[in-house]
Amino acid sequence: MKIRVRSEEHRFTLPIPNCLLMNPATAALCIWAMKKYCKENSDEMFMPQDISYQDLKRLFKVIRKCRRYMRGEPLVYASSKEEGTVEIYL
């Protein structure tokens, strides 16, 4: 995965290995964090019991498989009013 940030003053790329970011240990950590921190704001956010550990593991697996289909296409593209952009590639 590559995260590219561009603005008028700065331009940098952060390479992050997919195996470190999307694995079963990270899925377990995400579920733990959602259960702990989403209870405080449960009226504004989705309920953490809607997503299980198995669902998150399946999502990570599908994202890893999509990598070969999305070569060169950004997964997320966002731009700001100040002409800065953020692109996330798989």
C-alpha positions in Angstrom: 0.0 0.0 0.0 1.2 3.5 -0.8 -0.1 6.7 0.8 0.7 9.8 -1.3 0.3 13.3 0.1 0.8 16.3 -2.1 0.4 20.0 -1.4 2.0 23.2 -2.6 4.8 22.9 0.1 5.2 19.2 0.7 5.1 16.0 -1.3 5.8 12.5 0.2 4.9 8.9 -0.1 4.6 6.4 2.7 5.0 2.7 1.6 3.3 0.3 4.0 3.4 -3.5 3.4 -0.1 -4.9 3.1 0.9 -8.0 5.1 1.5 -5.7 8.1 -1.6 -3.6 7.7 -4.2 -6.2 6.7 -3.7 -9.4 8.8 -5.7 -11.3 11.4 -3.8 -9.6 14.3 -4.7 -6.1 13.0 -8.3 -7.3 12.6 -8.4 -8.3 16.2 -6.9 -5.0 17.3 -9.5 -3.1 15.2 -12.4 -5.0 16.8 -11.0 -4.4 20.3 -10.6 -0.7 19.6 -14.1 -0.4 18.1 -15.7 -2.1 21.0 -13.8 0.1 23.5 -14.0 3.5 21.9 -17.3 3.4 19.9 -19.4 2.8 23.0 -18.9 6.4 24.1 -20.3 7.8 20.8 -22.6 4.9 19.9 -25.5 7.3 19.2 -23.5 9.1 16.5 -21.6 6.1 15.0 -22.5 2.5 14.0 -22.7 0.0 16.8 -19.5 -2.1 17.1 -21.4 -5.4 17.4 -22.4 -5.0 13.8 -18.9 -6.0 12.6 -17.3 -9.2 13.8 -13.7 -10.3 13.8 -14.5 -12.8 11.0 -16.2 -10.0 8.9 -13.1 -7.8 9.2 -10.8 -10.7 8.3 -12.8 -11.4 5.2 -12.7 -7.7 4.3 -8.9 -7.6 4.6 -8.6 -10.8 2.5 -10.8 -9.3 -0.3 -8.8 -6.1 -0.3 -5.6 -8.0 -0.6 -7.0 -9.9 -3.5 -8.2 -6.7 -5.2 -4.6 -5.5 -5.3 -3.9 -7.2 -8.6 -7.0 -5.8 -10.3 -6.5 -2.2 -9.1 -2.9 -1.7 -10.3 -2.4 2.0 -10.9 -5.8 3.0 -9.7 -6.2 4.7 -6.3 -8.3 3.1 -3.7 -9.1 6.5 -2.1 -8.5 9.9 -3.7 -9.3 13.1 -1.7 -8.5 16.7 -2.4 -8.8 19.8 -0.3 -9.6 23.4 -1.0 -5.9 24.4 -0.5 -4.9 22.2 -3.5 -3.6 19.4 -1.4 -4.4 15.7 -2.4 -4.2 12.4 -0.6 -4.1 9.2 -2.7 -4.1 5.6 -1.3 -3.0 2.8 -3.6 -3.0 -0.9 -2.9 
